[in-house]
């Protein structure tokens, strides 16, 4: 099974509204990842995300944070097709490093939601 297939999804309980989903995990020792997204038709299940993080352990250890962030972005865009998504990968060794990548559906914007996210 490809790691992307582990991202189990469920129907968005109310696709009329924009809301932020935030998930955290450690796909490899010393590598912390944060997934933030605004769902469209589907949401990721917590169990699916946990299994997905487990499958990333080899990728996270071998790839640099940039490659890992791009791979996760591609996987989420293919499985969830979120309105907006942001992936943050942080490592402390050999030096502190943080990579942030984002994407959004063409034409989608919600300035009020983004303004609230900055205050969090």
C-alpha positions in Angstrom: 0.0 0.0 0.0 1.3 3.4 -1.0 1.6 5.8 2.0 -0.9 8.2 0.3 -3.6 5.5 0.5 -3.3 5.5 4.3 -4.8 9.0 4.4 -8.3 7.8 5.2 -11.0 10.4 4.7 -14.5 11.1 5.8 -17.1 13.4 4.3 -16.9 17.0 5.4 -19.8 17.4 7.9 -20.6 20.8 6.4 -18.8 21.9 3.3 -20.7 25.2 3.2 -18.4 26.6 5.9 -14.7 27.3 5.9 -12.9 26.1 9.0 -9.4 25.2 9.9 -8.2 21.7 10.8 -4.8 21.4 12.5 -3.0 18.1 13.1 0.5 17.5 14.6 2.8 14.5 14.5 6.4 13.3 14.6 7.0 11.2 11.5 10.6 10.5 12.6 12.6 11.3 15.8 13.6 14.9 15.8 11.2 15.8 13.0 7.9 17.5 13.9 5.2 18.1 11.3 2.1 20.3 11.4 -0.7 19.9 8.9 -3.2 22.8 8.6 -6.0 22.8 6.1 -9.4 24.1 5.2 -11.4 21.1 4.0 -13.5 21.0 0.9 -15.5 17.8 0.4 -13.4 15.5 2.7 -11.6 15.6 6.0 -8.7 13.4 7.1 -9.4 10.9 9.9 -7.1 11.1 12.9 -6.3 7.3 12.6 -5.5 7.8 8.9 -3.1 10.7 9.6 -1.4 8.6 12.4 -0.9 5.7 10.0 0.3 8.1 7.3 2.9 9.7 9.7 4.1 6.2 10.5 4.6 5.4 6.8 6.6 8.7 6.5 9.2 7.5 9.0 11.6 6.3 6.3 10.9 9.3 4.0 11.4 11.7 6.9 14.7 10.2 8.0 16.1 10.1 4.4 14.7 13.3 2.9 15.5 16.8 3.8 12.7 18.9 5.3 12.0 20.6 2.0 11.5 17.2 0.1 9.4 15.9 2.9 7.1 19.0 2.9 6.7 18.8 -0.8 5.8 15.1 -0.7 3.2 15.6 2.0 1.7 18.6 0.2 1.3 16.4 -3.0 -0.2 13.6 -1.0 -2.7 15.8 0.8 -3.7 17.6 -2.5 -4.3 14.3 -4.1 -6.3 12.6 -1.3 -8.1 15.5 0.4 -8.2 18.2 -2.3 -8.4 20.8 0.4 -9.4 24.4 -0.2 -6.2 25.5 1.4 -3.3 23.5 3.0 -0.1 24.4 4.8 2.6 21.9 5.8 5.3 22.8 8.4 8.3 20.6 8.9 10.6 21.4 11.8 13.9 19.7 12.8 16.3 20.6 15.5 19.5 18.8 14.3 22.0 19.4 12.9 20.8 23.0 13.2 17.2 24.3 13.9 15.3 24.3 10.6 11.7 25.1 9.7 10.1 24.7 6.2 6.6 25.9 5.5 4.8 25.3 2.2 1.2 26.1 1.2 -1.2 25.7 -1.6 -4.9 26.5 -2.3 -7.5 25.8 -4.8 -7.6 28.4 -7.7 -9.9 31.3 -6.8 -10.3 30.3 -3.2 -9.7 32.9 -0.5 -11.1 33.7 2.9 -9.4 36.8 4.4 -11.4 36.6 7.6 -10.3 33.1 8.3 -6.7 34.0 7.5 -6.8 37.0 9.8 -8.0 34.8 12.7 -5.3 32.3 12.0 -2.6 34.9 12.5 -3.9 35.7 16.0 -3.8 32.0 17.1 
